[in-house]
Amino acid sequence: MTVQILTVSCPTRRGIVAAVSTYLSDMGCDIRDSSQFTDRVTGQFFMRLNFISEEGKGREDLSNGFTDIAKDFSIDYAFHDQSRKAKVVIMVSRFGHCLNDLLYRARIGALPIEIVAVISNHFDYQKQVVNHDIPFYCIKVTKENKLEAEAAQMRIVEESGADLIVLARYMQVLSDNMCKTMSGRIINIHHSFLPSFKGANPYKQAYERGVRLIGATAHYVTADLDEGPIIEQDIIRVTHAQSAEDYVSLGRDVESQVLARAVHAHIHNRVFLNGNKTIVFPASPDEHVSERLG
């Protein structure tokens, strides 16, 4: 038996759920979990089904037989094999908390991913990454070599067969071309103070303004800086008794947790793009988010 996921998005219309469910039943599949949502504003329908192919049919067989239904309902769909770990490239600069967190979660199985490479514009984490038996690449980025640097980064992504790029506090702006090439396949993390506290030391700025909430946002990367569709967010309360250093420490914890949850949702095909927003379905019972994800 193989566990698989079917993702469906299409214009809303009566009969979609019945048609899809009947097809899977006829193909010898047992549906374990199903989530669905209709956006009444856009008229779009989204569905995710977790099922077992009791007859051992693979993605290709199931996909080929689904084409007629997809045509009838104008469905954009995909079958996903849950036994396959997503291949991930992590990009990082000089703040290593999110990188360290992802390395740990991947090693203990809290995030079922295969980290195929780590790319940085500094050498700070080379030894640590190599000690995890993961290839490390240092690619310096300047105004003069930006195009060449991104070309080198994309070669690593393509040659490693990566499904996803995770910007784990990578402090370089990606080009429009790279954002378009990897549309829906780059996740970034940033503090939720944007745009109130821009530039250097946002936590220090927040401390000086006496904020009471520290947050973080994980989103897909688009050509519009820090304005891509949001996947996950969280906050933590702070008080007047805490220092600027406390803000930084607490902020890094929130960033790590939010990024891990976003990656978890993406690799389990729970995130659907819906214009400038996302639809994020809850985890299936057998894909529960570990307590280590916060």
GIHUSUL-V42101 format. One record per helix or strand of 2 or more residues. SS is the DSSP state (helix for helix, strand for strand). FROM is the first residue (numbers start at 1). LEN is the number of residues. Records with the same first field share a line. If there is no record, write none. Layout:
# GIHUSUL-V42101
SS->FROM-LEN, FROM-LEN
This chain:
# GIHUSUL-V42101
strand->2-10, 29-11, 44-10, 76-6, 86-7, 113-8, 136-3, 164-4, 186-6, 213-8, 230-8, 271-4, 277-4
helix->16-11, 59-7, 67-7, 97-12, 126-6, 146-15, 176-6, 202-8, 244-24, 285-3, 291-3
